[in-house]
């Protein structure tokens, strides 16, 4: 029965999803869309099988099992099911918004997933792989949203865009599981698309409401990312709408953020970004050590400590894992992918290609991606998590580089 149900949902998704107007109007053929959708769904199934077989106790299956418990609760005690969304067992109740442990807000991220799975279980009869399929049908909209953005920036680069928006291995893998990453990736891509279309075309009430929904989901699921979106969005707006020079906008925004951090550190130390990030690093250090753990120097809640540890954060956030520190074939693949991307960056810089094609959205993606990779470098104590977090921002960084490989083809509309 589970196998038949999975095949039925698979066939229905391939038949119906490419006919949805948002996906249909992407400019990709129906066959191409079906192949890309099949790849994403099967990647989700592969991720489930690999983690079940080789990584017992992993988050993917733990969330699934919690979803089964919530499904029973929904059937038997629906009032308790919905009340559980706002339940906090902690002494500080709804405090600790940025904390990684001992916080209602941290628990809420998983709670959102398991409550959603409870409803999915009604259709899937509690089958992990069917739930994964349904979630990946939602996640596919994120990939299509990215493609639609970059297609307007690089209209002649379909192959490069398909690779950058759909086929980056770690992005495809980590955004296809029953996990927060799938929701975060989809919400981020939705936010980026709605922002892009609102600024380049026109804003509407519908678009504004959807933009707020995507941003709100990111606030709940990954608050550091939501905070980083604010200056990145301002950068995009000032370059695109106010026609200011990118170098001045970037310098002005980040200088302003630096000044703001000093003021917060002096007048409101509890809200200082240095204090928040240092606490986040400490929270992560309390979690169970993974096989891919790396040693992080303890951050102090001040500007001096962050400057002192900047080289370490850059090394961790941008360069790890190294090829020679891999312990199995899976981590070797991850490190080789990173090495290829670093070589790609070097080639594009040496050949000085594609610089004339950088529009405002590229600076938005660059600012957001670089900030998040740097923050992850400061706080994340193992290479597996570094790769997983990094994967969500790679399409924003890698797609322009891929288009930069093809001389005289990248164009701006």
C-alpha positions as CSV (number, residue, x, y, z in Angstrom):
1,X,0.0,0.0,0.0
2,X,2.7,2.6,0.9
3,X,4.5,1.9,-2.4
4,X,1.3,2.2,-4.5
5,X,0.5,5.5,-2.7
6,X,4.0,6.9,-3.4
7,X,3.8,6.0,-7.1
8,X,0.3,7.6,-7.3
9,X,1.5,10.8,-5.8
10,X,4.6,10.8,-7.9
11,X,2.6,10.4,-11.1
12,X,0.1,13.1,-10.0
13,X,2.9,15.6,-9.2
14,X,4.6,15.1,-12.6
15,X,1.3,15.5,-14.3
16,X,-0.1,18.5,-12.4
17,X,2.8,20.6,-11.0
18,X,4.3,21.6,-14.4
19,X,0.9,22.9,-15.4
20,X,0.7,25.4,-12.5
21,X,1.1,28.8,-14.1
22,X,4.0,30.0,-11.9
23,X,6.0,26.9,-13.0
24,X,4.6,26.6,-16.5
25,X,5.6,30.2,-17.3
26,X,9.2,29.7,-16.2
27,X,10.3,29.3,-19.8
28,X,11.4,25.6,-19.3
29,X,9.7,22.9,-21.3
30,X,7.2,20.5,-19.7
31,X,9.7,17.6,-20.1
32,X,12.5,19.6,-18.6
33,X,10.3,20.5,-15.6
34,X,9.3,16.9,-15.1
35,X,12.9,15.7,-15.2
36,X,14.0,18.4,-12.7
37,X,11.0,17.7,-10.4
38,X,11.7,14.0,-10.6
39,X,15.3,14.6,-9.6
40,X,14.3,16.6,-6.6
41,X,11.7,14.1,-5.4
42,X,14.1,11.2,-5.9
43,X,16.9,13.1,-4.1
44,X,14.6,13.5,-1.1
45,X,13.9,9.7,-1.2
46,X,17.7,9.0,-1.4
47,X,18.4,11.3,1.5
48,X,15.8,9.5,3.6
49,X,17.2,6.1,2.7
50,X,20.9,7.1,3.3
51,X,20.2,8.8,6.7
52,X,18.1,5.8,7.8
53,X,20.7,3.3,6.9
54,X,23.9,5.1,7.9
55,X,23.0,7.8,10.3
56,X,20.5,6.5,12.9
57,X,19.0,9.1,15.2
58,X,19.2,11.8,12.5
59,X,17.0,14.8,12.4
60,X,15.1,13.8,9.3
61,X,13.6,10.6,10.8
62,X,13.3,12.1,14.2
63,X,11.0,14.8,12.7
64,X,9.1,12.2,10.9
65,X,8.5,10.2,14.1
66,X,7.4,13.3,15.9
67,X,5.1,14.0,13.1
68,X,3.5,10.6,13.6
69,X,3.0,11.4,17.3
70,X,1.4,14.8,16.4
71,X,-0.9,13.0,13.8
72,X,-2.3,10.8,16.6
73,X,-2.7,13.8,18.8
74,X,-4.5,15.7,16.1
75,X,-6.9,12.8,15.7
76,X,-7.5,12.2,19.3
77,X,-7.1,15.6,21.0
78,X,-7.2,18.4,18.4
79,X,-7.4,21.1,21.0
80,X,-4.2,19.9,22.6
81,X,-2.6,19.7,19.1
82,X,-3.2,23.4,18.4
83,X,-2.5,24.6,21.9
84,X,0.9,22.9,21.7
85,X,2.1,25.4,19.1
86,X,2.3,28.1,21.8
87,X,3.3,25.9,24.7
88,X,6.7,26.9,26.3
89,X,8.2,24.7,29.1
90,X,10.9,27.2,29.9
91,X,11.2,29.6,32.8
92,X,11.8,32.5,30.5
93,X,8.7,31.6,28.5
94,X,9.1,33.4,25.2
95,X,12.5,34.9,25.8
96,X,15.8,33.8,24.2
97,X,14.7,34.6,20.6
98,X,18.2,34.1,19.2
99,X,19.2,31.2,21.4
100,X,19.9,27.8,19.9
101,X,19.0,25.8,23.0
102,X,16.5,26.2,25.9
103,X,14.2,28.5,23.9
104,X,10.6,28.4,22.8
105,X,11.6,30.0,19.5
106,X,14.2,27.3,18.8
107,X,11.7,24.6,19.5
108,X,9.1,26.3,17.3
109,X,11.2,25.7,14.2
110,X,10.9,21.9,14.6
111,X,7.3,22.3,15.9
112,X,6.2,24.0,12.6
113,X,7.6,21.0,10.7
114,X,6.0,18.3,12.8
115,X,2.6,20.1,12.9
116,X,2.8,20.3,9.1
117,X,3.7,16.6,8.9
118,X,0.7,15.7,11.0
119,X,-1.6,17.1,8.2
120,X,0.5,15.4,5.5
121,X,0.2,12.1,7.3
122,X,-3.5,12.2,6.6
123,X,-2.7,11.8,2.9
124,X,0.4,9.8,3.1
125,X,-0.9,7.4,5.8
126,X,2.3,8.1,7.8
127,X,4.8,7.2,5.1
128,X,8.2,9.0,5.3
129,X,8.8,8.9,1.5
130,X,5.4,10.2,0.6
131,X,5.7,13.0,3.0
132,X,9.1,13.8,1.5
133,X,7.6,13.8,-1.9
134,X,4.8,16.3,-0.8
135,X,7.3,18.6,0.8
136,X,9.5,18.6,-2.3
137,X,6.6,19.5,-4.5
138,X,6.5,22.7,-2.3
139,X,10.3,23.1,-2.4
140,X,10.3,22.9,-6.2
141,X,8.7,26.3,-6.3
142,X,11.8,27.7,-4.7
143,X,14.1,26.5,-7.5
144,X,11.7,27.7,-10.1
145,X,11.5,31.2,-8.4
146,X,15.3,31.4,-8.6
147,X,15.3,30.4,-12.2
148,X,12.7,33.0,-13.1
149,X,14.8,35.7,-11.5
150,X,18.1,34.8,-13.2
151,X,16.4,34.2,-16.5
152,X,15.5,37.9,-16.6
153,X,19.1,38.8,-15.8
154,X,20.8,36.3,-18.1
155,X,18.2,35.5,-20.8
156,X,20.6,33.6,-23.1
157,X,22.1,31.3,-20.4
158,X,19.5,28.6,-19.9
159,X,22.0,25.7,-19.3
160,X,24.0,27.7,-16.8
161,X,20.8,28.8,-15.1
162,X,19.5,25.2,-14.8
163,X,22.8,24.1,-13.2
164,X,22.9,27.0,-10.8
165,X,19.2,27.0,-9.8
166,X,18.4,23.3,-9.8
167,X,21.6,21.1,-9.9
168,X,24.1,22.4,-7.3
169,X,24.6,19.0,-5.5
170,X,24.6,20.2,-1.9
171,X,21.8,22.6,-2.5
172,X,19.7,19.9,-4.1
173,X,20.5,17.4,-1.4
174,X,20.0,19.5,1.7
175,X,17.0,21.3,0.4
176,X,15.2,18.0,-0.3
177,X,14.8,16.5,3.1
178,X,12.1,16.6,5.8
179,X,13.9,19.4,7.6
180,X,14.0,23.1,8.3
181,X,16.3,23.6,5.3
182,X,13.6,22.8,2.8
183,X,11.3,25.4,4.3
184,X,14.0,28.0,4.7
185,X,15.2,27.5,1.1
186,X,11.7,27.8,-0.3
187,X,10.9,30.9,1.8
188,X,14.2,32.5,0.9
189,X,13.7,31.9,-2.8
190,X,10.1,33.1,-2.6
191,X,11.2,36.3,-0.8
192,X,13.9,36.9,-3.4
193,X,11.5,36.5,-6.3
194,X,8.8,38.7,-4.8
195,X,11.4,41.4,-4.0
196,X,12.9,41.2,-7.5
197,X,9.6,41.4,-9.3
198,X,8.2,44.1,-7.0
199,X,11.3,46.3,-7.6
200,X,11.8,45.6,-11.3
201,X,8.1,45.6,-12.2
202,X,5.7,46.9,-9.7
203,X,4.6,46.2,-6.1
204,X,1.1,45.1,-5.4
205,X,-0.9,44.3,-2.3
206,X,-0.8,40.6,-3.2
207,X,3.0,40.6,-3.7
208,X,3.5,42.6,-0.5
209,X,1.5,40.2,1.5
210,X,3.3,37.2,0.1
211,X,6.6,39.0,0.8
212,X,5.7,39.5,4.4
213,X,4.6,35.8,4.7
214,X,8.0,34.6,3.3
215,X,9.9,37.0,5.6
216,X,7.8,36.0,8.6
217,X,8.5,32.3,7.9
218,X,12.3,33.1,7.8
219,X,12.0,35.0,11.1
220,X,10.5,31.9,12.7
221,X,12.7,29.3,11.0
222,X,16.1,31.0,10.8
223,X,16.1,34.4,12.5
224,X,19.8,35.3,11.7
225,X,19.0,34.9,8.0
226,X,15.9,37.2,8.3
227,X,18.0,39.9,10.0
228,X,20.6,39.6,7.2
229,X,17.9,40.1,4.6
230,X,17.1,43.7,5.9
231,X,20.4,45.3,4.9
232,X,20.6,43.1,1.7
233,X,17.2,44.3,0.7
234,X,18.2,47.9,1.3
235,X,21.3,47.4,-0.8
236,X,19.2,46.1,-3.7
237,X,16.7,48.9,-3.4
238,X,19.3,51.7,-3.4
239,X,21.2,50.3,-6.3
240,X,18.2,49.4,-8.5
241,X,15.7,52.2,-7.7
242,X,17.9,55.1,-6.6
243,X,20.6,54.2,-9.2
244,X,23.4,54.7,-6.6
245,X,26.8,53.3,-7.3
246,X,27.2,49.8,-5.8
247,X,30.6,50.5,-4.2
248,X,29.1,53.5,-2.3
249,X,26.0,51.6,-1.3
250,X,27.9,48.7,0.1
251,X,30.4,50.9,1.9
252,X,27.6,53.0,3.3
253,X,25.4,50.2,4.5
254,X,28.1,48.1,6.1
255,X,29.6,51.3,7.7
256,X,26.2,52.1,9.1
257,X,25.8,48.6,10.5
258,X,29.2,48.8,12.1
259,X,28.2,52.1,13.8
260,X,24.9,50.6,14.9
261,X,26.7,47.6,16.4
262,X,28.9,50.0,18.5
263,X,25.9,51.9,19.7
264,X,24.0,48.8,20.7
265,X,27.0,47.4,22.4
266,X,27.4,50.6,24.5
267,X,23.8,51.5,25.2
268,X,21.9,48.1,25.0
269,X,24.5,45.3,25.5
270,X,21.8,42.6,25.7
271,X,20.8,43.5,22.1
272,X,24.4,43.8,20.8
273,X,25.0,41.6,17.7
274,X,28.3,40.7,19.2
275,X,26.6,39.4,22.4
276,X,23.9,37.5,20.4
277,X,26.4,35.8,18.0
278,X,28.8,34.9,20.8
279,X,25.9,33.4,22.8
280,X,24.8,31.5,19.7
281,X,28.3,30.1,19.3
282,X,28.2,29.0,22.9
283,X,24.8,27.4,22.5
284,X,26.1,25.3,19.6
285,X,29.1,24.2,21.6
286,X,26.7,22.6,24.1
287,X,25.2,20.4,21.5
288,X,26.4,16.8,21.1
289,X,29.7,16.7,19.2
290,X,29.4,15.4,15.7
291,X,32.0,13.3,13.8
292,X,32.8,16.3,11.7
293,X,33.4,18.6,14.7
294,X,36.0,21.4,14.4
295,X,37.5,23.5,17.1
296,X,36.2,27.0,17.4
297,X,37.9,29.7,19.4
298,X,35.5,31.1,22.0
299,X,34.0,34.5,20.9
300,X,33.9,37.4,23.3
301,X,30.8,39.7,23.1
302,X,32.8,42.6,21.7
303,X,34.1,44.1,18.4
304,X,37.8,43.3,19.2
305,X,37.1,39.5,19.6
306,X,35.2,39.4,16.2
307,X,38.0,41.2,14.4
308,X,40.6,38.9,16.0
309,X,38.7,35.8,15.0
310,X,37.8,37.0,11.5
311,X,40.4,34.9,9.7
312,X,39.2,31.8,11.5
313,X,35.6,32.6,10.6
314,X,36.5,33.2,6.9
315,X,38.4,29.9,6.9
316,X,35.5,27.9,8.4
317,X,32.7,29.6,6.6
318,X,34.2,29.8,3.1
319,X,36.9,27.1,2.9
320,X,36.0,24.1,5.1
321,X,35.9,21.2,4.7
322,X,39.3,20.6,3.1
323,X,39.7,17.7,0.8
324,X,42.4,16.1,3.0
325,X,40.3,16.2,6.2
326,X,37.4,14.1,4.8
327,X,36.6,10.8,6.6
328,X,34.2,9.1,4.1
329,X,33.1,9.3,0.5
330,X,30.2,11.6,1.3
331,X,32.4,14.2,3.0
332,X,34.9,13.9,0.1
333,X,32.1,14.7,-2.4
334,X,31.2,17.8,-0.4
335,X,34.8,19.0,-0.2
336,X,35.3,18.4,-4.0
337,X,32.2,20.4,-4.8
338,X,33.6,23.3,-2.7
339,X,36.9,23.1,-4.4
340,X,35.3,23.2,-7.8
341,X,33.4,26.3,-6.8
342,X,36.6,28.0,-5.6
343,X,38.3,27.2,-8.9
344,X,35.2,28.6,-10.7
345,X,35.5,31.9,-8.8
346,X,39.3,32.1,-9.6
347,X,38.6,31.5,-13.3
348,X,35.9,34.2,-13.5
349,X,38.1,36.7,-11.6
350,X,41.2,36.1,-13.8
351,X,39.2,36.4,-17.0
352,X,37.3,39.4,-15.6
353,X,34.1,38.2,-17.3
354,X,30.5,39.2,-16.6
355,X,31.3,42.3,-14.6
356,X,29.2,44.4,-16.9
357,X,26.3,42.1,-16.4
358,X,26.0,42.6,-12.6
359,X,22.7,44.2,-11.9
360,X,21.4,45.2,-8.5
361,X,20.0,41.7,-7.6
362,X,23.5,40.2,-7.9
363,X,24.7,42.5,-5.2
364,X,21.7,41.5,-3.1
365,X,22.7,37.8,-3.4
366,X,26.4,38.6,-2.8
367,X,25.7,40.7,0.3
368,X,23.3,38.1,1.8
369,X,25.4,35.1,1.0
370,X,28.7,36.5,2.2
371,X,27.2,37.7,5.5
372,X,25.6,34.4,6.2
373,X,28.7,32.4,5.3
374,X,30.7,34.6,7.7
375,X,28.2,34.3,10.5
376,X,28.2,30.5,10.0
377,X,32.0,30.5,10.2
378,X,31.9,32.2,13.6
379,X,29.2,30.0,15.2
380,X,29.1,26.6,13.6
381,X,31.3,23.9,15.2
382,X,31.2,21.1,12.6
383,X,31.9,20.9,8.9
384,X,28.7,19.0,8.0
385,X,26.5,21.8,9.4
386,X,28.7,24.4,7.6
387,X,28.1,22.6,4.3
388,X,24.4,22.3,5.0
389,X,23.9,25.9,6.0
390,X,26.1,27.1,3.1
391,X,24.2,25.1,0.5
392,X,21.1,27.3,0.9
393,X,22.9,30.4,-0.4
394,X,25.1,28.9,-3.1
395,X,22.6,29.4,-6.0
396,X,22.7,33.2,-5.3
397,X,26.5,33.1,-5.4
398,X,27.3,30.4,-7.9
399,X,24.7,31.1,-10.7
400,X,26.3,34.5,-11.7
401,X,29.7,32.8,-11.7
402,X,28.5,30.1,-14.0
403,X,27.0,32.7,-16.4
404,X,30.4,34.5,-16.2
405,X,32.1,31.5,-17.8
406,X,30.3,32.1,-21.1
407,X,31.7,35.1,-22.8
408,X,29.4,37.8,-24.3
409,X,26.3,35.9,-23.5
410,X,25.2,37.3,-20.1
411,X,22.9,40.2,-20.7
412,X,20.8,42.4,-18.5
413,X,17.2,43.2,-19.4
